[in-house]
Amino acid sequence: MGASNNLIRLDPNKLAGLELEKFAPYPDETILSGKSEHERWQFDHDELFVGAYQARPAKLVLDGYPYDEFMYLLSGKIEITDQDGNLESFLPGQALVLKKGFTGTFEMIGNVRKIAIVAGEQYSPPT
């Protein structure tokens, strides 16, 4: 659903992972393991992207992540390891912010589904 009267309603079916849209895979050079198969539903986008995201298990290498991204995990598990080897794990019901400039690995374990809010004037979601 879209924005109306400055309100964005997050469709419960989309949050449940129903009827999400497939989008472009991650670049091959960023995939350390797994498959780059993911879907999303964009609730709104201007300078702020709000949406639901779902992905199959994969481990990615990130080098200078270009956005600040808030994530609220609905299912699966996310493990993030920074360039110094510090590991953080996130389970359903937990939230995090991946800061612009992050370098390290981002692993999605199980079928990950999350609410994502991405800020930044350069943000353009994959198509």
Secondary structure as GFF3:
##gff-version 3
##sequence-region A 1 127
A	DSSP	beta_strand	3	4	.	.	.	ID=ss1
A	DSSP	beta_strand	7	8	.	.	.	ID=ss2
A	DSSP	alpha_helix	12	15	.	.	.	ID=ss3
A	DSSP	beta_strand	21	22	.	.	.	ID=ss4
A	DSSP	three_ten_helix	28	30	.	.	.	ID=ss5
A	DSSP	beta_strand	31	34	.	.	.	ID=ss6
A	DSSP	beta_strand	38	45	.	.	.	ID=ss7
A	DSSP	beta_strand	48	55	.	.	.	ID=ss8
A	DSSP	beta_strand	58	63	.	.	.	ID=ss9
A	DSSP	beta_strand	68	82	.	.	.	ID=ss10
A	DSSP	beta_strand	87	90	.	.	.	ID=ss11
A	DSSP	beta_strand	95	98	.	.	.	ID=ss12
A	DSSP	beta_strand	103	119	.	.	.	ID=ss13
###
